[in-house]
Amino acid sequence: MFLKKLTRYMALATGDFAKIFKDFKVPSLPQVVNKVLEAVQQPDVSFEEVAKLIECDPGLTSQLLKLVNSAFCGLSREITNVKHAVSVLGIKEVETLVVSYGVLKIVKSPGVQGFRLTVFWTDSLMRALFAKELAKLMQLPSDESFLGALLQDIALPILLTEWFDVYQRAYQKWQGSGKRLSEIEEAELSWHHAQAGAWIAKTWKLPDLFTCAIGLHVSPAETIKKLNLHQTPVAWVSLSAEIPSILDDKPNLEPMLEKARVFGLEPALLLQAGKDAEQLFLDTAAGFGLSVEAPVSLSELMRAHLRSL
């Protein structure tokens, strides 16, 4: 039933970008990532088959083992080979790590004024860890939430690199405006980066769940609840999207808290997820080989907000 529901909402999440972006070049994921994605979507794939594919790429092998032995995975013993890692983590979490590796390999700084890749990955990683920890606190699968949140804004650096002549007017108008980027995009272009990101995910043949989470992350909480996706990773990714950027001069938590109220989540749960995410941030960034800056302290912002009530 859940898979049927996702299929039904794919058009809403992606829009008709095959026509809009017919001349737009989407960067390809590394070949090893495509092979792993194809393999893990087979119902009878074995741990050994997946491990052999990963081991064909020394960079992916090294990255995976580094992450498996970091606080991100939280294992109590050291893992020294890929097959053991796949068997311990499971296919779904390995898929998340492999796709993350592939995207980080291909996304480059567009060299556009106002865009810093370190800021982009700092904000994205903090949101991803928050979504992951929130799902864990609710005793739900967390790997989909992590990857969906990590890639929610993936269209931005790609659009600014590959389609700058068209996209620049919306992006430049957003700079310093204090408005939501998606609102300006819709006014200027009749579509927004979340839809573009979902279309990119679809082009990469990522599972429908990730595509929907990316495409709907700017949607109002009421829309997500009406679609009956408010107890799925789509909701946790949408909630993480409201975490302020490290560039925000006056970070505002009210949009996040309002979404949480609609989803039936207490502020204390958000506070704990924020604290857990902050503790994992630096170790996870190192595991992924990311250059980052100091992340927003969601727990401090939450405590300050609660004190003001």
Rosetta blueprint (number, residue, H / E / L):
1 M L
2 F H
3 L H
4 K H
5 K H
6 L H
7 T H
8 R H
9 Y H
10 M H
11 A H
12 L H
13 A H
14 T H
15 G L
16 D L
17 F H
18 A H
19 K H
20 I H
21 F L
22 K L
23 D L
24 F L
25 K L
26 V L
27 P L
28 S L
29 L L
30 P L
31 Q H
32 V H
33 V H
34 N H
35 K H
36 V H
37 L H
38 E H
39 A H
40 V H
41 Q L
42 Q L
43 P L
44 D L
45 V L
46 S L
47 F H
48 E H
49 E H
50 V H
51 A H
52 K H
53 L H
54 I H
55 E H
56 C L
57 D L
58 P H
59 G H
60 L H
61 T H
62 S H
63 Q H
64 L H
65 L H
66 K H
67 L H
68 V H
69 N L
70 S L
71 A L
72 F L
73 C L
74 G L
75 L L
76 S L
77 R L
78 E L
79 I L
80 T L
81 N L
82 V H
83 K H
84 H H
85 A H
86 V H
87 S H
88 V H
89 L H
90 G L
91 I H
92 K H
93 E H
94 V H
95 E H
96 T H
97 L H
98 V H
99 V H
100 S H
101 Y H
102 G H
103 V H
104 L H
105 K H
106 I H
107 V L
108 K L
109 S L
110 P L
111 G L
112 V L
113 Q L
114 G L
115 F L
116 R L
117 L H
118 T H
119 V H
120 F H
121 W H
122 T H
123 D H
124 S H
125 L H
126 M H
127 R H
128 A H
129 L H
130 F H
131 A H
132 K H
133 E H
134 L H
135 A H
136 K H
137 L H
138 M L
139 Q L
140 L L
141 P L
142 S L
143 D H
144 E H
145 S H
146 F H
147 L H
148 G H
149 A H
150 L H
151 L L
152 Q L
153 D L
154 I L
155 A H
156 L H
157 P H
158 I H
159 L H
160 L H
161 T H
162 E H
163 W L
164 F H
165 D H
166 V H
167 Y H
168 Q H
169 R H
170 A H
171 Y H
172 Q H
173 K H
174 W H
175 Q L
176 G L
177 S L
178 G L
179 K L
180 R L
181 L H
182 S H
183 E H
184 I H
185 E H
186 E H
187 A H
188 E H
189 L H
190 S L
191 W L
192 H L
193 H H
194 A H
195 Q H
196 A H
197 G H
198 A H
199 W H
200 I H
201 A H
202 K H
203 T H
204 W L
205 K L
206 L L
207 P L
208 D H
209 L H
210 F H
211 T H
212 C H
213 A H
214 I H
215 G H
216 L L
217 H L
218 V L
219 S L
220 P L
221 A H
222 E H
223 T H
224 I H
225 K H
226 K H
227 L L
228 N L
229 L L
230 H L
231 Q L
232 T L
233 P H
234 V H
235 A H
236 W H
237 V H
238 S H
239 L H
240 S H
241 A L
242 E L
243 I L
244 P L
245 S L
246 I L
247 L L
248 D L
249 D L
250 K L
251 P L
252 N L
253 L L
254 E H
255 P H
256 M H
257 L H
258 E H
259 K H
260 A H
261 R H
262 V H
263 F H
264 G L
265 L L
266 E L
267 P H
268 A H
269 L H
270 L H
271 L H
272 Q H
273 A H
274 G H
275 K H
276 D H
277 A H
278 E H
279 Q H
280 L H
281 F H
282 L H
283 D H
284 T H
285 A H
286 A H
287 G H
288 F H
289 G L
290 L L
291 S L
292 V L
293 E L
294 A L
295 P L
296 V L
297 S L
298 L H
299 S H
300 E H
301 L H
302 M H
303 R H
304 A H
305 H H
306 L H
307 R H
308 S H
309 L L
